[in-house]
Amino acid sequence: MSYIATSIRSLRRHARLACLLTGLVFLLSACGGGGGGGSNTPSSPAATPAPATATYTLSGTITLPDTAAVDGDTNDEGQNGRSSNNSLGTSQSISTPVQLVGTVNVANSGPVGATYAAGDVNDYFKTPLTQGQVIEMSFVGGSATNDVDLYLIDDGSGSLVGSSTSSATSKCIQVGRTGTYYIRVQASAGSALYTLRIGAPGEATCAITSTSTEAIIADELVAKLSARGSVAAQTEVMQTTGLQTIEGGGRERAHLLRLSSDDSQRAKGLARLERWGKPGAKARDTSQSATQAFPGRFRRAQRAMETLEYAKRLMATGLYDYVEPNFQVQLLSTTSAPYTPTEPLYIAQRWSYQQINQPSAMDRILSLSLPGSTQRPIVAVIDSGIIDDHPDLQTQIYNGRSLVSVNMTGDGDSSSPNDPSTSSDTPDWHGTHVAGTIAALDNNGKFGAGVAPQALLMPLRVFAPGRNASSFDIVQAIRYAAGLSNRSGTVPPRKADVINMSIGAAGACAAQFSTEIANARAQNVVIVAAAGNHERGSAADVSSPANCAGVIAVGALDARQQQTYYSNSGVTLRVMAPGGDAYQSTTGTGYVDAIYSTIGSFNASITRVPSFGPLSGTSMASPHVAGVIALMRYVDANLTPADIDTLIANGQITDDLGATGRDDATGYGLINARKAVDQAAALVSGGGSPSGIVVASPASISFGSLASSATLELKLTAASSEVVTSITSSSPAVSVAASSVNATTKLGTYTVTADRTTLPLGSSYPYLTVTTNQRSFKVQLTIIKVAPGTSPTTNYGRMIVAISNANTGVRLGITNVYAANGKYAWSISGIPASDIRVIAGTNLNYNGYFCDLGEVCAIYPDAAFSIKVNADTSGLDFAVAPTGITASFSLPDPDAVATAPKTGGLPDTP
Amino acid sequence: MMRNAGRLAVVLGLALLATVANANAFAPAPTWPILKTVSQVRCSWLTREPAARIFANESEWQGALAGQSNPFAAPPDWKRQRVIALTLGARPTPGYSIELDSDAFALKKDTLSLDFHERVPAPGEMLQQVMTQPCVFILVEQGNWREVVLRNTQSGAELRATPATPFVKTNHRTSRRF
């Protein structure tokens, strides 16, 4: 035993020696490599000089969009012509439309660059804005703790007229009145790269209009202490931040709080709140905080912004259920109380139902006084089954069943749609949740309510617990719902009106789906499906079966009415609906911004009990739309799938989002239940089907500063008697001429010409008015005029241009270039004969990597192709644009992989 | 003679290296056992990005559970146990999960290390389009370790965690202060 122990000790000593020896061997090997040679390197014969390798010079021009602009004081130490824009007095003038990139950071946050130590908390921009323009700001930070807020201050009144201070990474404010404004981008926490985009009026939409914050009562907050927050901790917050309680106490009801009237006290209070719960955190420089000196007429704006900042920082302490400004509320006359279910947890659902205007739709249905004999529409839910004894659902169920194959369950083919999950399956009750959103019973005093409580639910189970669904089973469920023969050997007494499929798989629409979806539509069944959740990081196409012809593909919005970070995009995306984001809590209710609906849970005896809970995803968006269509069918049982398609394409049952008209990110926009019910009611009284309408393509035209003509097409969305009677321009600077137009309908293509002679310098927003025999609508135009002889000033800051070997990723050359006359001219010498790619991008946050998410970037020719170099080559011209905060790309660059930048950039090492 | 001596030295050196290499095999790397693991598809501890965290007391643990019941059969004994949480952050469907590559942590100095990989759905799998956040809670004994390193063997990314609350009670004030 002793011998063995001694041997092991000896071996361990040897092991340590081996490590030393091995390390030395590696060290020597490294020292000797590459001909560098140290003193220990054995001498070698004199090397024969290698024949000189021919190298070449490559050059080109990088062009920018007309709207390009850069923040005057980014964190990039290499930025030329830096100019502070940290206050109203030093605000940076910009013109719109604009797509500006910039950085902000609180002191000592983010990468060590030009603004790291002192901080760059605020960027102010001054610009004329036109009613209907939307200020969109998106940011990307180095960690989840970064946050940036957006404010809009009216130069005329000195008032804060808009703010967007949620924790979301995309924010917006819609301009309510034409005038001159200051836009303030403020780092609330950490550091961030941001993109500020302002398009033409009507080009984008935003739920926050720029008059909303005029109603804020400055210096006052309404706050409710949470169950988690101790009274002692709250008292400590109050005492150390200069807040006073004006009214209220305890946890039971809200407190009315007032900020200190002393500027320095408020500044210190905010700084203390910023460090709350962060022992050791450095005090920030309050000279750039919200309490910096504002000129006298902007004091109201200053106080309102401080009030909002206090609210946000108090909320972040975790001591409160909600903290909100005290608003002035106007008395509005109403004729009747709006639809509000009595359900105790409806408060958690309210945001999503209000977003789709469902309460108003219910009011309209009540006003229609439909007879009691009105047939209840049926919505088939092809999913994981249902909790059939849930009090919100059990009276709503109609002839559901399981269509799960024996080989998928492994335990037989139960015909029951009841979700058989046990506690060991850790179920999420997906089908039950989806069903509850569609048609949970309202006004029964339990849990929540559905979008269409008038509807019946046909739960069709295709998932066995813990398993995926098979396409065959899904097809059988579609056929069952449509009243067609299927593997169950039965059909329901009444077929479904709507099928909801909150399921999906990547890939093209399978033939079995497209066939059966067409068969179901032929039976007058409307089919709705989830667009898919794979958008994050790169644009993902709509998943299958949502991408099948004849299916209404539904994407997801968050509580701020923004496309969620996960919602898929694509040409087959039709409409948007609330899908929620469990990582946000912006509604002021204390609940996360997810979709709340019926689920189950297990009690201490591991018995299933009915419950209510949050989920998020396009799975949750789809049933909102299915519910709305059920409401339409309740009003007009004869509506066909084609009718619904036409109404969507006409924009008659949606609120447009994003770019005007249909776009791949938000389809035709947000489903609007009230519009949908109104349209259904109109069709019932009119006794017909909806017809197509005349639309313009593109829906708006930007001439920028150079273009003088553009093509416009006027066309029908579906068969219709609508014809164009005239097209007129709001400005003599714009003329329209027919290019290829039907003599009778005047549908076809037109040439729109802009003459800048009479236009003022800057941006003009004239429009065309298209008048038809039924209505008229506008086509927004944007024309930019610069002073004669003025060089373009478009700029994205320092641009890094690199050339890499396309096969190996090895960098062959790199240089910095700066914008002149709105372009970047670049040239790199010493490039050997090889296949190459050119990569250009900015490093505004100076983190060592260019082409980060949110920065400007381009690859030439692209990530899949390369250029063969064997001579000096010029004319390698390409364009760059900001990458945005949701779409990223990565390149096989070994340098970048080695150090793994957080946001996917490339090493910035000229 | 000198040349032969040199060759002999090289041979002996190589033999020595081989011997000590084998000797290393005799000395198993110290490990730290995992007492229990619980996986969740929708983690009660909400964080959109991949993250790791050590829970060292009931207060922190209840915060992570966010009102959900304790996933372990018995509550952790905080006097001698810790819970290490690992999450992948947000994922688009229920088809994702964490699989630990070992049933024990490697212990080196004061650091526990463990490899894991992510199970991802096969292309074309038909799944519910509901967002998830896979995570795993790992129950371990408290010890002198001060850091946990969890390595994703697919991406190479490492998640590090140190306890938010010191393990050993000291005179330092740990309550929230400005």
Contacts between the chains, C-beta under 8 A, distances in Angstrom:
chain1	res1	chain2	res2	distance
A	8	B	26	6.5
A	8	B	27	7.5
A	11	B	19	7.8
A	11	B	20	7.1
A	11	B	23	3.3
A	11	B	26	6.0
A	11	B	27	7.6
A	12	B	23	6.8
A	12	B	27	6.2
A	14	B	16	7.1
A	14	B	19	6.2
A	14	B	20	4.0
A	14	B	23	5.4
A	15	B	20	4.9
A	15	B	23	4.9
A	15	B	24	5.0
A	15	B	27	6.9
A	17	B	16	7.6
A	17	B	20	6.4
A	18	B	16	7.1
A	18	B	17	5.6
A	18	B	20	3.3
A	18	B	21	6.3
A	18	B	23	7.7
A	18	B	24	7.5
A	21	B	13	7.4
A	21	B	16	7.6
A	21	B	17	6.4
A	22	B	17	6.9
A	144	B	47	7.1
A	144	B	48	6.9
A	144	B	49	6.0
A	228	B	63	8.0
A	233	B	176	7.0
A	240	B	178	5.7
A	272	B	178	4.5
A	275	B	178	5.6
A	276	B	176	6.4
A	276	B	178	6.6
A	277	B	176	4.7
A	279	B	173	8.0
A	279	B	174	7.7
A	279	B	176	7.3
A	279	B	177	5.5
A	383	B	128	7.1
A	384	B	128	6.9
A	426	B	40	6.9
A	426	B	41	6.3
A	428	B	41	6.7
A	428	B	42	6.3
A	428	B	94	6.9
A	428	B	128	7.9
A	428	B	130	6.6
A	428	B	132	7.9
A	430	B	94	8.0
A	430	B	128	4.6
A	430	B	130	5.7
A	433	B	130	8.0
A	463	B	128	7.3
A	468	B	95	7.6
A	468	B	121	7.9
A	468	B	125	5.3
A	468	B	126	5.5
A	468	B	127	6.2
A	469	B	126	4.7
A	470	B	126	7.2
A	471	B	126	6.4
A	474	B	126	6.9
A	502	B	128	6.2
A	502	B	129	5.7
A	502	B	130	7.3
A	503	B	126	5.8
A	503	B	127	6.7
A	503	B	128	5.5
A	503	B	129	6.4
A	504	B	126	7.1
A	504	B	127	6.9
A	504	B	129	5.0
A	505	B	124	5.1
A	505	B	125	5.9
A	505	B	126	4.6
A	505	B	127	6.7
A	506	B	123	6.2
A	506	B	124	6.6
A	507	B	123	7.2
A	507	B	124	5.4
A	530	B	129	3.9
A	531	B	129	7.7
A	532	B	92	7.3
A	532	B	129	5.6
A	533	B	92	3.4
A	533	B	93	6.4
A	533	B	129	5.2
A	533	B	130	7.6
A	533	B	131	5.9
A	534	B	92	4.9
A	536	B	90	7.3
A	536	B	92	7.2
A	543	B	129	7.1
A	565	B	90	7.9
A	566	B	90	7.0
A	566	B	92	5.8
A	566	B	131	6.0
A	582	B	46	6.3
A	582	B	131	6.9
A	582	B	133	8.0
A	583	B	46	6.2
A	583	B	47	7.8
A	583	B	48	4.6
A	583	B	90	7.2
A	592	B	46	7.6
A	615	B	42	7.8
A	615	B	130	5.2
A	615	B	131	7.4
A	616	B	130	7.2
A	616	B	131	4.8
A	617	B	92	7.6
A	617	B	128	7.8
A	617	B	129	5.1
A	617	B	130	4.0
A	617	B	131	4.5
A	618	B	129	4.7
A	619	B	128	5.6
A	619	B	129	4.2
A	619	B	130	4.3
A	620	B	130	7.1
A	622	B	129	7.7
A	900	B	156	7.9
A	900	B	157	7.3
